Amino acid sequence: MKLIISEKPSTAQTIAHVVGAREKIYGEGKEFCYKGNDYYVVNARGHLYGMGLPQDYGYSKSYVLDELPIFPEFRILPENENNEALRSLISHLLSLDEVDEVICATDAGREGELIFRHIYNANNCKNLSSGYGQTQ
């Protein structure tokens, strides 16, 4: 099966309609994805992961002159606790044995690419074929 990750719920709904994924599969709470016709379609609803703040790397919350410059070992970290159920749903879909391809359907441009890459990398996707035509 193919997993399509879009950026917005409205885009996921449109894509699901086009590919014939009409069944709603619910995760935790109100979060759901569409399934059907050999596709799962889910939306990211914006940034689910980010690079974190200085305090996430052991630095002070406010800048302290003695700590500057800051050169952390960057990690991809979850953003916004309100999105935990959506992150769990997407992680579950990415871990399914039946999912053998992940397709990026986020907005065109650097921000959409970043949203997809953060999701892809945060879930340690290495053996899945991505929608960019390359295998990591």
N, CA, C and O of each residue as an XYZ file, in Angstrom:
544
protein
N       0.846     -1.186      0.000
C       0.000      0.000      0.000
C       0.879      1.232      0.000
O       2.044      1.192      0.395
N       0.296      2.319     -0.450
C       0.988      3.598     -0.477
C       0.405      4.510      0.600
O      -0.805      4.529      0.827
N       1.272      5.253      1.249
C       0.855      6.239      2.245
C       1.132      7.611      1.683
O       2.275      7.939      1.365
N       0.101      8.412      1.558
C       0.237      9.787      1.082
C       0.122     10.707      2.284
O      -0.855     10.648      3.032
N       1.127     11.561      2.467
C       1.124     12.526      3.573
C       0.952     13.915      2.994
O       1.801     14.403      2.247
N      -0.160     14.547      3.348
C      -0.406     15.922      2.905
C      -0.188     16.870      4.081
O      -0.001     16.442      5.220
N      -0.216     18.146      3.784
C       0.032     19.144      4.823
C      -1.240     19.594      5.524
O      -1.226     19.890      6.719
N      -2.330     19.645      4.785
C      -3.577     20.186      5.333
C      -4.716     19.167      5.225
O      -4.723     18.344      4.309
N      -5.678     19.217      6.152
C      -6.824     18.294      6.089
C      -7.608     18.409      4.783
O      -8.042     17.396      4.235
N      -7.793     19.621      4.283
C      -8.561     19.794      3.046
C      -7.857     19.140      1.861
O      -8.509     18.582      0.979
N      -6.538     19.207      1.842
C      -5.772     18.573      0.766
C      -5.870     17.057      0.880
O      -6.033     16.369     -0.128
N      -5.772     16.535      2.093
C      -5.900     15.090      2.299
C      -7.266     14.600      1.826
O      -7.371     13.550      1.193
N      -8.296     15.355      2.134
C      -9.648     14.974      1.730
C      -9.766     14.929      0.205
O     -10.352     13.995     -0.342
N      -9.221     15.917     -0.472
C      -9.276     15.966     -1.933
C      -8.482     14.821     -2.542
O      -8.960     14.152     -3.458
N      -7.280     14.592     -2.042
C      -6.439     13.505     -2.565
C      -7.120     12.160     -2.335
O      -7.143     11.314     -3.228
N      -7.671     11.964     -1.146
C      -8.359     10.704     -0.840
C      -9.504     10.455     -1.820
O      -9.707      9.331     -2.278
N     -10.234     11.491     -2.129
C     -11.341     11.365     -3.084
C     -10.814     10.964     -4.465
O     -11.382     10.091     -5.122
N      -9.731     11.601     -4.897
C      -9.170     11.340     -6.221
C      -8.630      9.914     -6.329
O      -8.848      9.254     -7.345
N      -7.928      9.425     -5.299
C      -7.343      8.078     -5.372
C      -8.315      6.976     -4.954
O      -7.996      5.793     -5.067
N      -9.481      7.352     -4.478
C     -10.496      6.358     -4.116
C     -10.381      5.815     -2.705
O     -10.866      4.721     -2.416
N      -9.739      6.574     -1.822
C      -9.621      6.165     -0.415
C     -10.780      6.797      0.344
O     -10.671      7.929      0.816
N     -11.883      6.076      0.463
C     -13.099      6.662      1.005
C     -13.393      6.279      2.463
O     -14.195      6.937      3.125
N     -12.756      5.231      2.957
C     -13.025      4.768      4.324
C     -12.193      5.579      5.322
O     -11.003      5.803      5.104
N     -12.822      6.015      6.413
C     -12.101      6.733      7.465
C     -11.660      5.735      8.529
O     -12.460      4.960      9.054
N     -10.358      5.775      8.833
C      -9.783      4.936      9.875
C      -9.386      5.865     11.009
O      -8.584      6.777     10.810
N      -9.937      5.645     12.194
C      -9.687      6.537     13.315
C      -8.546      6.049     14.185
O      -8.408      4.853     14.444
N      -7.725      6.999     14.634
C      -6.666      6.737     15.599
C      -7.166      7.166     16.967
O      -8.320      6.919     17.318
N      -6.304      7.805     17.734
C      -6.680      8.318     19.050
C      -7.520      9.580     18.891
O      -7.222     10.424     18.046
N      -8.542      9.708     19.679
C      -9.368     10.913     19.664
C     -10.055     11.116     18.328
O     -10.667     10.197     17.784
N      -9.947     12.321     17.808
C     -10.608     12.675     16.559
C      -9.726     12.473     15.329
O     -10.171     12.707     14.206
N      -8.488     12.043     15.529
C      -7.560     11.902     14.410
C      -7.943     10.705     13.541
O      -8.335      9.657     14.056
N      -7.829     10.864     12.228
C      -8.162      9.791     11.310
C      -7.355      9.928     10.026
O      -6.734     10.955      9.752
N      -7.392      8.856      9.259
C      -6.813      8.880      7.921
C      -7.845      8.248      6.990
O      -8.831      7.663      7.439
N      -7.607      8.373      5.715
C      -8.468      7.749      4.725
C      -7.783      6.479      4.223
O      -6.557      6.415      4.137
N      -8.591      5.474      3.893
C      -8.050      4.217      3.393
C      -8.916      3.712      2.259
O     -10.139      3.852      2.283
N      -8.277      3.128      1.273
C      -9.011      2.504      0.185
C      -8.205      2.496     -1.095
O      -7.329      3.335     -1.301
N      -8.512      1.532     -1.956
C      -7.899      1.458     -3.279
C      -6.372      1.402     -3.210
O      -5.692      1.996     -4.047
N      -5.831      0.691     -2.216
C      -4.389      0.514     -2.011
C      -3.683      1.790     -1.535
O      -2.485      1.956     -1.760
N      -4.425      2.693     -0.876
C      -3.843      3.936     -0.361
C      -4.288      4.206      1.075
O      -5.403      3.874      1.475
N      -3.397      4.808      1.822
C      -3.729      5.524      3.047
C      -3.424      6.983      2.747
O      -2.420      7.291      2.105
N      -4.277      7.874      3.205
C      -4.041      9.307      3.034
C      -4.215      9.971      4.394
O      -5.252      9.817      5.039
N      -3.207     10.701      4.822
C      -3.238     11.360      6.126
C      -2.684     12.770      5.967
O      -1.868     13.033      5.083
N      -3.134     13.667      6.826
C      -2.616     15.034      6.783
C      -1.710     15.289      7.982
O      -1.877     14.683      9.040
N      -0.759     16.186      7.805
C       0.163     16.539      8.888
C      -0.335     17.738      9.688
O       0.110     17.952     10.815
N      -1.217     18.492      9.145
C      -1.750     19.689      9.789
C      -0.620     20.626     10.221
O      -0.620     21.145     11.337
N       0.333     20.829      9.325
C       1.436     21.747      9.613
C       2.619     21.050     10.259
O       2.840     19.856     10.060
N       3.369     21.806     11.027
C       4.604     21.305     11.635
C       4.300     20.419     12.843
O       3.742     20.882     13.838
N       4.667     19.157     12.747
C       4.517     18.224     13.858
C       5.831     18.045     14.601
O       5.850     17.644     15.765
N       6.925     18.346     13.917
C       8.261     18.212     14.487
C       9.053     19.475     14.168
O       8.736     20.202     13.227
N      10.078     19.720     14.960
C      10.936     20.871     14.734
C      12.319     20.613     15.304
O      12.614     19.517     15.782
N      13.152     21.621     15.251
C      14.532     21.489     15.717
C      14.680     21.787     17.207
O      15.748     21.544     17.770
N      13.656     22.297     17.849
C      13.706     22.551     19.281
C      14.222     23.933     19.633
O      14.635     24.702     18.765
N      14.192     24.227     20.900
C      14.639     25.502     21.462
C      15.946     25.280     22.215
O      16.302     24.135     22.491
N      16.666     26.344     22.553
C      17.936     26.165     23.274
C      17.808     25.289     24.522
O      18.696     24.481     24.791
N      16.718     25.432     25.291
C      16.576     24.630     26.509
C      16.411     23.137     26.205
O      16.662     22.304     27.076
N      15.995     22.789     24.987
C      15.900     21.384     24.601
C      17.276     20.735     24.451
O      17.399     19.511     24.410
N      18.302     21.574     24.370
C      19.670     21.094     24.197
C      20.537     21.364     25.434
O      21.761     21.253     25.379
N      19.890     21.717     26.542
C      20.613     21.912     27.786
C      21.108     23.331     28.022
O      21.880     23.566     28.952
N      20.685     24.270     27.208
C      21.068     25.668     27.401
C      19.966     26.406     28.151
O      18.860     25.887     28.304
N      20.262     27.599     28.612
C      19.283     28.412     29.340
C      18.147     28.829     28.415
O      18.322     28.938     27.202
N      16.974     29.062     29.016
C      15.816     29.489     28.227
C      16.063     30.860     27.601
O      15.732     31.086     26.437
N      16.637     31.758     28.368
C      17.020     33.059     27.811
C      18.522     33.010     27.541
O      19.263     32.314     28.235
N      18.950     33.735     26.556
C      20.362     33.691     26.174
C      21.258     34.232     27.284
O      21.002     35.292     27.854
N      22.307     33.482     27.573
C      23.304     33.860     28.565
C      24.612     34.021     27.801
O      25.025     33.123     27.067
N      25.252     35.152     27.974
C      26.449     35.467     27.208
C      27.522     34.385     27.314
O      28.224     34.108     26.340
N      27.651     33.777     28.484
C      28.672     32.738     28.672
C      28.382     31.469     27.865
O      29.294     30.682     27.612
N      27.118     31.260     27.455
C      26.765     30.064     26.686
C      26.874     30.270     25.176
O      26.745     29.320     24.404
N      27.109     31.508     24.762
C      27.165     31.796     23.326
C      28.584     31.646     22.805
O      29.520     31.949     23.545
N      28.791     31.212     21.618
C      27.778     30.752     20.658
C      27.291     29.346     20.989
O      27.981     28.575     21.656
N      26.101     29.030     20.516
C      25.485     27.735     20.759
C      25.691     26.863     19.518
O      25.345     27.265     18.407
N      26.251     25.682     19.711
C      26.446     24.721     18.629
C      25.893     23.355     19.047
O      26.667     22.439     19.325
N      24.580     23.210     19.095
C      24.006     21.933     19.552
C      24.098     20.861     18.468
O      24.257     21.164     17.285
N      23.995     19.621     18.890
C      23.831     18.495     17.973
C      22.328     18.435     17.683
O      21.566     17.886     18.480
N      21.903     18.990     16.558
C      20.477     19.111     16.275
C      19.789     17.757     16.187
O      20.334     16.788     15.658
N      18.571     17.724     16.724
C      17.699     16.557     16.687
C      16.328     17.019     16.218
O      15.984     18.196     16.334
N      15.564     16.103     15.697
C      14.182     16.406     15.324
C      13.318     16.059     16.532
O      13.297     14.915     16.984
N      12.611     17.051     17.045
C      11.825     16.909     18.265
C      10.346     17.193     17.994
O      10.020     17.996     17.120
N       9.447     16.538     18.742
C       8.017     16.829     18.586
C       7.711     18.283     18.960
O       8.295     18.838     19.891
N       6.787     18.879     18.217
C       6.312     20.228     18.526
C       4.860     20.137     18.954
O       4.118     19.291     18.455
N       4.454     20.983     19.856
C       3.062     21.145     20.253
C       2.438     19.832     20.751
O       2.103     18.952     19.957
N       2.292     19.719     22.043
C       1.730     18.510     22.660
C       0.323     18.192     22.164
O      -0.106     17.039     22.225
N      -0.395     19.191     21.677
C      -1.760     18.972     21.187
C      -1.786     18.075     19.956
O      -2.839     17.541     19.608
N      -0.654     17.901     19.296
C      -0.601     17.092     18.080
C      -0.095     15.670     18.323
O       0.210     14.959     17.365
N       0.000     15.246     19.565
C       0.555     13.919     19.867
C      -0.272     12.800     19.238
O       0.297     11.828     18.740
N      -1.586     12.913     19.248
C      -2.429     11.868     18.663
C      -2.203     11.759     17.159
O      -2.198     10.658     16.609
N      -2.017     12.885     16.499
C      -1.759     12.870     15.058
C      -0.377     12.287     14.765
O      -0.217     11.507     13.826
N       0.619     12.663     15.568
C       1.956     12.069     15.398
C       1.898     10.551     15.590
O       2.542      9.809     14.848
N       1.135     10.090     16.573
C       0.993      8.646     16.822
C       0.337      7.940     15.641
O       0.766      6.855     15.247
N      -0.687      8.544     15.084
C      -1.371      7.950     13.940
C      -0.421      7.829     12.746
O      -0.351      6.780     12.105
N       0.301      8.897     12.455
C       1.224      8.867     11.324
C       2.341      7.864     11.574
O       2.722      7.130     10.662
N       2.871      7.819     12.791
C       3.908      6.839     13.133
C       3.392      5.417     12.950
O       4.098      4.555     12.426
N       2.161      5.178     13.382
C       1.555      3.851     13.218
C       1.463      3.488     11.735
O       1.818      2.376     11.343
N       0.991      4.418     10.919
C       0.859      4.145      9.487
C       2.222      3.871      8.850
O       2.347      2.978      8.012
N       3.236      4.633      9.242
C       4.576      4.435      8.690
C       5.183      3.098      9.115
O       6.056      2.570      8.426
N       4.735      2.553     10.227
C       5.295      1.292     10.725
C       4.570      0.057     10.180
O       5.021     -1.067     10.401
N       3.472      0.249      9.485
C       2.723     -0.896      8.968
C       3.533     -1.642      7.913
O       4.127     -1.028      7.027
N       3.554     -2.970      8.015
C       4.278     -3.783      7.032
C       3.709     -3.626      5.630
O       4.436     -3.730      4.643
N       2.410     -3.378      5.546
C       1.781     -3.274      4.233
C       2.115     -1.964      3.510
O       1.907     -1.867      2.300
N       2.619     -0.973      4.213
C       2.999      0.295      3.584
C       4.405      0.145      3.023
O       5.369     -0.027      3.769
N       4.512      0.213      1.709
C       5.809      0.048      1.068
C       6.268      1.291      0.308
O       7.368      1.319     -0.244
N       5.419      2.315      0.285
C       5.797      3.554     -0.391
C       5.155      4.730      0.333
O       3.990      4.669      0.726
N       5.922      5.798      0.505
C       5.427      7.017      1.135
C       5.515      8.129      0.109
O       6.563      8.352     -0.497
N       4.402      8.826     -0.079
C       4.335      9.886     -1.081
C       4.154     11.226     -0.389
O       3.246     11.401      0.424
N       5.020     12.163     -0.718
C       4.941     13.518     -0.179
C       3.928     14.323     -0.982
O       4.098     14.525     -2.184
N       2.877     14.778     -0.315
C       1.865     15.614     -0.964
C       1.692     16.912     -0.180
O       0.609     17.497     -0.155
N       2.781     17.352      0.463
C       2.733     18.622      1.178
C       2.814     19.752      0.167
O       3.026     19.509     -1.021
N       2.647     20.979      0.625
C       2.702     22.128     -0.265
C       4.051     22.195     -0.968
O       5.079     21.823     -0.403
N       4.032     22.671     -2.200
C       5.276     22.838     -2.948
C       6.116     23.918     -2.272
O       5.581     24.927     -1.813
N       7.394     23.713     -2.213
C       8.286     24.698     -1.614
C       9.051     24.110     -0.449
O       8.839     22.963     -0.058
N       9.943     24.914      0.096
C      10.840     24.435      1.154
C      10.111     24.068      2.437
O      10.478     23.093      3.093
N       9.081     24.833      2.809
C       8.396     24.540      4.061
C       7.652     23.207      3.995
O       7.712     22.416      4.936
N       6.954     22.957      2.889
C       6.261     21.684      2.726
C       7.223     20.513      2.716
O       6.951     19.471      3.312
N       8.353     20.687      2.035
C       9.389     19.652      2.017
C       9.904     19.393      3.422
O      10.106     18.242      3.808
N      10.119     20.463      4.195
C      10.622     20.328      5.562
C       9.628     19.579      6.445
O      10.026     18.708      7.219
N       8.351     19.904      6.339
C       7.323     19.219      7.124
C       7.365     17.718      6.832
O       7.345     16.905      7.755
N       7.423     17.354      5.562
C       7.471     15.941      5.187
C       8.761     15.285      5.680
O       8.718     14.194      6.248
N       9.893     15.926      5.472
C      11.186     15.348      5.861
C      11.293     15.165      7.373
O      11.854     14.174      7.840
N      10.758     16.116      8.137
C      10.779     15.952      9.593
C       9.966     14.725     10.007
O      10.404     13.957     10.865
N       8.807     14.534      9.417
C       7.980     13.360      9.726
C       8.720     12.093      9.318
O       8.809     11.142     10.094
N       9.241     12.084      8.120
C       9.933     10.915      7.563
C      11.136     10.544      8.422
O      11.307      9.379      8.781
N      11.964     11.520      8.751
C      13.182     11.261      9.526
C      12.894     10.986     11.003
O      13.570     10.155     11.610
N      11.913     11.658     11.590
C      11.578     11.429     12.997
C      11.082     10.003     13.223
O      11.197      9.468     14.326
N      10.536      9.397     12.188
C      10.030      8.030     12.289
C      11.023      7.003     11.751
O      10.674      5.846     11.520
N      12.263      7.443     11.557
C      13.349      6.552     11.112
C      12.996      5.751      9.867
O      13.292      4.559      9.783
N      12.372      6.401      8.916
C      12.018      5.726      7.664
C      13.266      5.601      6.802
O      13.790      6.597      6.303
N      13.732      4.384      6.634
C      14.917      4.154      5.827
C      14.665      3.124      4.738
O      15.284      3.181      3.675
N      13.776      2.196      4.986
C      13.548      1.121      4.035
C      12.324      1.348      3.160
O      11.968      0.497      2.345
N      11.686      2.490      3.332
C      10.518      2.796      2.517
C      10.943      3.607      1.309
O      11.834      4.453      1.394
N      10.312      3.348      0.209
C      10.543      4.163     -0.973
C       9.760      5.449     -0.789
O       8.564      5.407     -0.500
N      10.415      6.593     -0.952
C       9.712      7.866     -0.792
C       9.161      8.316     -2.139
O       9.567      7.819     -3.190
N       8.245      9.251     -2.090
C       7.614      9.763     -3.300
C       8.529     10.603     -4.164
O       8.087     11.161     -5.168
N       9.781     10.702     -3.800
C      10.742     11.477     -4.587
C      11.531     10.590     -5.528
O      12.427     11.071     -6.221
N      11.216      9.306     -5.566
C      11.904      8.416     -6.457
C      13.252      7.930     -5.945
O      14.063      7.435     -6.728
N      13.501      8.057     -4.677
C      14.755      7.589     -4.120
C      14.492      6.744     -2.885
O      13.512      6.964     -2.173
N      15.343      5.805     -2.637
C      15.242      4.975     -1.452
C      16.349      5.357     -0.504
O      17.507      5.463     -0.908
N      16.007      5.567      0.765
C      17.027      5.935      1.757
C      17.475      4.721      2.516
O      18.331      4.823      3.396
